[in-house]
């Protein structure tokens, strides 16, 4: 049976059979020769270009080898000229055909000007980037044809391409970020002046909690903030509240420009809970209806009226949720950059650190400490790159449970000292009520009923005092004071709020 190709397939076949012109990758050998000649004449020019120009950037590999030899000699404190290099290259097979060591003399003799060496270097570098773009484009095309590889889905290929394109863009940063102290000081004074004009203690993204904002001044751009705690302490609940408060502050400013803008658009990377579960928590917080009741469907008609009012109020809230599990650092970085471009994200929340994976399979090891170190370094770099605060949740080691005082310490950070090292702020969430309710007093064999009754009364009084109270201990703050503040916590609706000792304890 003869199969007939479709018109589209026929046109593709006829196109593929055509002989396409072979394009030479972009290069400029004359500029490479001019730069090498200028260096051989005046070694001091090397300091103007060595920060960004490397041997591999030359299109002619021979020119790259000559540049490497010149670099090595200059960095040893010696003079690199044709005479010094002659012995090294006289027996080089690659140079013999073009005159051996005399080629170096020709390079030096052909120099017309020494002024343009930086322009030469930038053109060599630009052409190198163009060749790399061509190679990356070929890789993208070839990877796309490998559609049978189920382990490399199209979405993963897109993330791979974005990551490699970004890496190429990073290598293309020629200009130094070096600036004078005067310039840095001017910027610092401008920031202080802006904070003064705000007439507020909040200089970053608000937490929504008065005492916490007073301690931190909000979450500041480029900061990595760690929120750690043992299970059931309320880490995710607090993180959700912080994200919601920041988004709500931004939304209020958008609706009323006279309202202080201390918020920001927020993206919440939830590696543990689904977006629906997080939305349910926020729904419970805002309606006052127990999340447990919502989950079980124990609702009244009036509850749905509350849902409708809250949904109408929050429908344009600038809070985005990504619930992709087991994200790698590189995938998160790619998505965060994209969201920054699309929505001008001002705050990133990650729940939680230990569920993330390092950048690639090659970087994964049996040493989880090294993996977590790579993750925290990557998150800190991302915070600086995007100039936004990143809040990452973290688990604590079981060592907390073995102590009588179960308040967390920096040493309890699980799996890596680099979490403390890389972060700008480390906060611990602790609810004494959780442990108190699980350790009711028991009458001892030698204890009379009256003494036991007194102990029970004391236990009840303490329970009433710490009921609905959560502690946030700021154990590290790179730019400010440490200390502990208290928040009100309602576990039924997973909501934190400002704590006043006038709260009615039920």
N, C-alpha and C positions, 0 to 999 in steps of 0.2 A: 504494500500500500504506500502510495507516494503522498507525503505530507506537504501541504502548501503553507508557506510562511505568510503571516499577516503582513499588510502593507507597512506597518510600523517596523516589524522585524526585518522586512526586506530592506527598508531604507537604512536601518541600523547596520545591517550586514554590508550593504554597498558602501556605507560611510567608513566602516572599519577596514574595508579592503583597500581604501585609498591610501596612498603614500603621503603621510603627513610630513611637513617640513620639520627637520630637527632643529630645535632652538638651542643655542649655546647659553649656558647659565651666565648671568650678568657678571662682568669682571672688568678691570682696567689695569692691565699689566704696566702701562706707562706710569700711572700714579704710584703703583707699588715700587717701581724702580726709583722714581723721584724721591719717595719717602726714605728708602734705604740709603740712597746717595746722600741725602741731607743729614741723616744720622751719622754716617761715616765721616762727614766733614765736621759736624759739630755734635758731640755726644750730649751736650747739655740740653739739646732739644728733646731728648728721651723723656725727661720729666714731664713734658707737656702732654704726652700721649700714652705713657705706659699704664696709666690707671685703667684704661678701657680697651686698648688695642693689644690683642694677643696673637701669637704665631698662627693659630688656626684660622684667623680671620682673613688671611691672604688667600687669594684664588690660586696663585702659583705656589705649590707646596715648597718649591725651592726657595722662593722669597720668604716663606714662613720660617724655613730653617735658618736662613741668613739672619732674619730678625731675632730669632731665639738666641743665636750665637752672640749677636750684638748685645742683647739684653743681659745675658749671663756675664759677659765681660764687664759691662758698665756696672752691674750690681755687685761685682767683686771689687769695685773701686779702681779698675784699670781702664786704660784708653782703648776703645774699639776703633781701629782704622784698618784700611786694606792690608797693610803690612802685617799686623797682628793676626788677622783672619786668614791670610794667604796660606800659611802652612796647614791650617785646619781644612781648607777647601781644595788645595792643589790636587789631592789624590781622590777627591770626591767624584765618582762616576757621573753624577748628575751635572757637575760643572765642567767636566772635561770637554764635552761637545761644544760648549759655548766659551771656551777659553780658560777654564780652570780659575785660578786665583786672580788672573788678570780681569775677569768679569767684575770683581769687586772694585778694581781701579777704575773701570769704565763707569760704574755706578757713581763713584765719587766725582769723576771728571765731568759727568753730564749734568751736574747740579746747576740750575739756573738761579734759584732763589731759595732762601732758608725760611722765609716769612710764612709760607703757606703750609707748613708741615701739619698743623692741626686740621686744616681743610683736607689735606691728603688722607690723614688718618680717618677722619669722619667718612670720607667717601669709600675707603676700603671697608670700613665697618658697615656702612649702609648696604654695600653690595653683598657683603657676607650675610646680612640679615635677609636680603632678598633671596639669596640662594637657599637659606634655611627655610624660608617660606615656601619655596618651590618643593623642597624635600618633604616638608610637612604636608603640603597639598597632595603630593603623590601618596604619602602614607594614609591620609584620610580617604582618598579614592580607593586604595588597595584594601583598607580595612572594611570599607563599605561593601566591597564585592564579596567579602567573607561572611555572607549572610547565613551560612549553614552553621556557624559557630554559635551555639546557643549560650555559651558562657560570655559572649561579648555582644550584648544586645545593642540596638541602634542608639538607645538613650545613653548607654555607657560609652559608646564611640563618640557621641557628641561631647560628653563630659571630658573624655580623653583629649579630644581636639581642642576644647576650650582651655584645658589645663596646660597643654603644650604650647598653645598660642600665647597664653599669659606668660609662661616661662620665657618664651622668646621675646615678648614685650619687655619683661624685666631685664633681660640681658641687653636690651637696646637702650637702657638708661645711661646715656653717655655723661650727661651733666652731673657734676658732683653736688651733693646736698650740703656741702660745707658752707657755713655762714658765719659771719663775724659775731662776736658777743654782743656788739651794739645792736645788730639786727634782731638777735634772739631776745635781747632785753626789751626792745621796742614792742615786739609781739607780746611778751609777758605783761607789759604795762597796759597794752590795749585790752588784753583778756581781763585784767583786774578792773579796768575802767568799765568794761561791759558788765561785769558782775556787779559793780557798784551801782550802775544805772538801773539795774534790774530791781533794786530795792528789795532784794530777797537773798536768803542764805543759799538758795539753790543756784549753782553755777553749771550743773550738768543736766542730765535727764533725771527728772524727779522719780523718787521711789514711791511717792504718794503717802509716805508716813512722816509725820512732823519730826519726831526725834531722830529717825534714821537719816533724814535729809540734813538735819543740823549737824550730825556727826560726819557725814560724807560730803555734803554739798551736792548731793545727787551723784549719778554715775557719769564719769567724765570720759570724753572721747579718747580713744586709743587705750583705755584701761581694760585689763582682764580681771574680772571679779569672780571669785570662787565662793559659792554658797554650799556649805557642806553640813552633813548631819547623818545620824543613824536613821534606819527605816522607821516610819511612822511619826517622825518629828514634824513633818509638814513642809519638806523641801519643795516639792512640786507645787503644793498649794501656794506657798509664798512666792515662788517664781512666777506662777500664773498671775497672782495679784500684782506683782511688780510690773509685769508685761502689760497687764490691763491698765494699771494706773498711768503708765507712760503714754500708752496709746490714747487714753481718755483725755489726758492733759493736752496732747497735740490736737485732738478733735475739738476740744473747747476753744483753743486758740483759733482754729480754722473758722469756727462758727462765729467767734467774737474776737477780732484782732486786738481789742483792748485787753483781753485776758492774757496774763503772762504765759509766754510759750516756754514751758519747761519740760515738754514731752518730746515724743519722737515716734515715727512709724516703727513698728516692731515686727520682727520675724522670730517665731518660736520654733526651734528645731526639737521636736519631741521624739526621741528614740525609743521611749518606753510606752507612752500612752498614745492612743489614736487621737486624731483631731476632734472626733465626736465626743470623746471622753473629756477633753479639755474644754470644749464648748459647753458641755453639761455642767462642768464645775463653775464656769463663769455665769451660766444661767442660774445655778443654785445661789451663787454669791449675790447676784443682783436682784433676784426675786425673793430670797429668804426661804425658799422651799428646799427642803433637805434633798441633797443629791441622791441619797439612798431611796427616797420616795420617788424621785424622778426615774431612777433606774428600774424600780420595781413596778412602776406604773400606778402607784397609789395616789392618784391625783383627783382633784375636784374640778368642776367647770370654772370656778373662780381662778384656779391655778393657771388655766390656759389663757385667761384674760391678762394675767400678770406676764405670761410668756410673750403675748402679743405686744404689750406695752414696752417690755425690755427689748424685744427684737426690733421694734420700730426705732427705739432710742439708739441702739448700738449697731444698726445695719451698716453704717459707713465707718465703723471703727477701724482705724488703720493697723490692724493686727492680723498677721499672716502666719499660718501654721504649716510646717512641713513635718509630716510624721513618718518619713522614710526610715526604716530600721537600719541599724549597723552602718551608718554613714561613715565614709572615710574622711580624713582631714581634707584631702584634695577635692572630694565631691562637695563637701560642705563649703569649702572656699569658693569653688566654682559657682554654686548656687547663691552664696552670699554676695559675690561680686555682681551677679546678674540682677539680684533684687535691689542692690544698691543703685545700679544704673536705671532700672525700671521704676522704682518707687522711692528712691532716696531714703532707704532704711536708716534709722538713727539709733537703733538698739537691737542687739541680738541676744537671744536666750537659748541655751543648750541644756537639755535634760536627757541623759546626764553624761558626764565625762567618760566614765568607765565603759559605757556602751559604744563608744566610738572606736573606729579602727584606724591604725596608722595609714600613711599615704598610699602604700602599694603592698602587694604580696611580698616583694623582695625586702621591704623594710620591716615586715612582721617577723618577730622572733619569739622564742620561748620565754624570753625575759620581758615580762609584762611591765616592769619598771621602766625599761628603755622605751617601750611602746608609748606609755603614758607620758613620758618626758617629751617624746616627739610630738604627741598630740598637744600638750600645753604650749610648747614652743610655737607650733603652727597656729594655735588660737591667738597667742599674743602677737605674732607677726601679722595675722589677719586684722586684729583690732587696730594696729598701727597703720596698716595699709588703707583700710576703709575709714579710719578716723572715727570709729564708733565704739561705745562701750560694749563688751561682750560679757555676759553673765553665764557662767558654766556651773552646773550643779555637780557635786561630787559625793561619793560614798565615804564613810569613815570606817576604819578598821574595828574589829571586834574588841580591841583592847579597852574601849570605853566601857563595855559591859562588865569588865572584871574589877573596875574601881568602885569604891563606895560613892564618891562624887562623880557622877556620870557626865558632867559638863565636858564638852570636847576641848581638846588642845591641838595645837599645830602638829604635834608629833603623831596625832591620830589620823592625819590625812593618808588615805589608803594608797598604797602601791608606789608612791613617788614623792621624794622631797622636792622634786622640780615643780610640783604644783604650787608649793609655797614660794619657791624661788622665782618662777615666771610670772606669778600673779601680782597685781598692784594692790588688790584688796582681798582678804580672806575673812569670810563671815561664817559663823556657826549658828545653826538653829537648834534650840534645846527647849523641850517642854517637860519640866519637872513633874507635872501632873500625870504624864504618861507612866512614869516609873512609880510614882506615889500610889496610884490606884492599884498597881499590881503587887504592892507589898503591904497589905493590911497587917496590923499587929496581931500576933498570936499569943495567947496566954501561956506563960512558962509554967513548968511543973511546980516551981517553988514560989510562984507569984500569987499574992492574995487578990481576990476579986476587986477590991477597992483600988489597988495600985494599977491593975490591968484596965479598969474603967477610966482612970486618969490618963493612961497612955492612949486609949481609944479616943478620948476627948481631944487630946493634943493632936492626934493624927487627923481627926476630923477638922479641927481648927486650921491646921496647916493646909489640908486639902481645900478648904474654902478660900484660903488666902491665895493659893496658886491656881485656882480653877480658872480656866480660859486664859491663862497667862503663858506667853511664849517669850523666850529670851533670844535676842540676836546679839551674839558676841562678835564684835569687830576685833579679831585677833591680830590682824595686820592691815595697815593702811600706809602705803608708801608716801602719801602726801598729806597725812593728817593724823589725828589722834586715834587711839584705840579705846575700847570700852564696850560696855554692854547697855543695850536699851531693851525695853520691854514693849511687847505688842499684845493686843487682844486677839485671841484666836477662838473662833467658833467652829468646832469640828463638824457640826452637822451640815454646815454649808461650805466648809473648807475656806473660810474667809478670815483674813487678817485685817486688823484695823488699829487705829491709834488707841493706845491704852490710857485711860484715865482711871485713877483709883476710885472715881465716883461711879464707875460701871456697876450696874446692878448685877450682882452675882446670883444666878438662879440655881 
